[in-house]
Amino acid sequence: MSATTLSELREQVRGEVVAPDDVDYEDARRVHNGMIDRRPAVVVRVVNAGDVMATVSYARQGGLDLAIRGGGHSGPGFGTCDGGVVIDFSRMRSVRVDPSAQTARADGGATWGDFNAATHAFGLATTGGIISTTGIAGLTLGGGIGYLSRGYGLSLDNLVSADVVTADGQVLVASEDQNADLFWAIRGGGGNFGVCTSFEYQLHPVEDVYWGPMFYEIAEAENVLRFYRDFIKNAPEEMGAFPAFQIAPPLPFIPEDRHGDMFVAIVACWSGPPEEGEKQFRPFHEVAEVKAELLGRVPYPAINAAFDGLFPKGIRQYWKGNFVKELSDGAIAAHVEHGPKAPTVSSTMHLYPIDGACHRVAPDATAFGHRDANFAMVVVSAWENPSDDDANIQWVRDYSAAMAPYSEAGGYINFMDSDDTNRVQANYGENFARLVETKRKYDPGNLFNVNQNILP
Ligand SMILES: Cc1cc2nc3c(=O)[nH]c(=O)nc-3n(C[C@H](O)[C@H](O)[C@H](O)COP(=O)(O)OP(=O)(O)OC[C@H]3O[C@@H](n4cnc5c(N)ncnc54)[C@H](O)[C@@H]3O)c2cc1C
């Protein structure tokens, strides 16, 4: 049988096929990270599973690279490629909530903004990321860390099932009851095993939360980090809070003469009864004087959009991540040295707690590695001007290297950049061998290789 041609693909798919000569090509080839400048041979804006099946077969038959784009937020730009095929889910974003079962089924291109808006209407939510424009797909398949992780686990711990188009172009349901090995692998294995056209999640009653960032003088950094270490260990699981280094953006809640100054911050979300929020936040006001804050009761979806302005599409980015078991005195000293050097207002270090419900899942129950880590650290730089590339990348590298002695060898795959592919095995720890075995079964030809790749 001869390979499908591009004109045959155009006839087969209901969605849009965008090639280099098409008007939309410039937009279609771009992803969120402005550093990524790749030119795929074709971008298929799929609208149903049939389009995905046809496009997967087209790429496989043509021996072409295949990139999958959910929300397009991958730091290394795995949502696009040079000379290959892109499956772009931006036209498939619907979310259907079943309030009686407290579940939601979402298309592969839904963002957390789409998802949270749909579930909030029913007073429900699940763990998602802290920016509304991030895709549910990539975030969930790699892990899924956010304000609700301590209480409800990772996003992937809330995955009930997924529809997966595998390398042979077939659709499989992956769940505890059907294709359980595939279900195990996609919960942490990223896009290595197939194209997920839809995801079904367990939801939880979360409506309004008590939330806000608190800014402290940078001289308090060591004090604040030591406090945080002790506080979060004993805090109720409804408390999602992370420390950060942050240049003050020009926002009304920060005194104008402090705009542009570097602060150490804690961003906290209390998802228990909102009326208890003020009491739960009291310790944050006792550790040191809070110089600026924006606290109050807000609908859950609002907090997941609060920092969107710092990460507009097209901003240049560079990422590194480590898993951390303990925030030792040595680690705190390294944070205090490197954190305050963050070069731009959109550059930061966040130390997300992943204890509580994340620890109640057995280490081998899903492919996600390092269930014994207490924190996932991300150091990310984001900037506008290409002439600032070197300085921003260097800051992330220096900071991450300084943290290495206090971190696990592996980190969270969703915080890795393109020069981290040598860390794939370490990222998964004990689960790596089983991932390779499952890759050999479902994708022996490594069609799905535009990712933190697990070689078959
Ligand atoms: C501004 C910003 C904020 C972030 N905040 C958080 C956060 O709070 N918590 C957190 O855990 N992470 C966060 N991340 C990291 C995020 O989890 C990863 O970037 C993730 O890969 C993004 O998913 P996506 O669908 O948007 O990305 P994409 O670039 O579309 O895809 C990323 C990877 O997932 C795969 N993939 C995408 N869609 C599918 C699909 N339908 N089927 C199969 N594979 C697919 C692709 O192969 C690719 O390798 C953030 C990233 C950014 C840029």
The ligand as an ORCA input file, in Angstrom:
! r2SCAN-3c Opt
* xyz 0 1
  C       3.493     29.408     31.744
  C       3.588     27.974     32.190
  C       3.084     27.602     33.421
  C       3.151     26.270     33.855
  N       2.625     25.932     35.084
  C       2.632     24.641     35.469
  C       2.002     24.241     36.692
  O       1.470     25.045     37.430
  N       2.026     22.929     37.015
  C       2.619     21.995     36.225
  O       2.579     20.809     36.585
  N       3.232     22.349     35.085
  C       3.236     23.633     34.691
  N       3.854     23.993     33.510
  C       4.572     22.975     32.728
  C       3.581     22.213     31.873
  O       3.073     21.155     32.633
  C       4.259     21.651     30.627
  O       4.790     22.685     29.858
  C       3.257     20.832     29.800
  O       3.984     20.035     28.922
  C       2.305     21.725     29.051
  O       1.312     20.988     28.437
  P       0.702     21.526     27.054
  O      -0.344     20.585     26.620
  O       0.343     22.973     27.211
  O       2.009     21.473     26.159
  P       2.348     20.938     24.697
  O       3.578     21.698     24.311
  O       1.193     21.001     23.811
  O       2.698     19.421     24.953
  C       3.677     19.030     25.867
  C       3.994     17.553     25.729
  O       2.818     16.795     25.952
  C       2.518     15.968     24.845
  N       1.100     16.125     24.495
  C       0.403     17.272     24.374
  N      -0.873     17.016     24.071
  C      -0.982     15.677     23.991
  C      -2.051     14.799     23.717
  N      -3.278     15.264     23.464
  N      -1.802     13.479     23.706
  C      -0.571     12.996     23.958
  N       0.476     13.786     24.241
  C       0.269     15.111     24.251
  C       3.393     16.396     23.709
  O       3.897     15.261     23.036
  C       4.519     17.152     24.367
  O       5.615     16.291     24.529
  C       3.772     25.306     33.043
  C       4.289     25.692     31.792
  C       4.202     27.018     31.363
  C       4.784     27.416     30.035
*
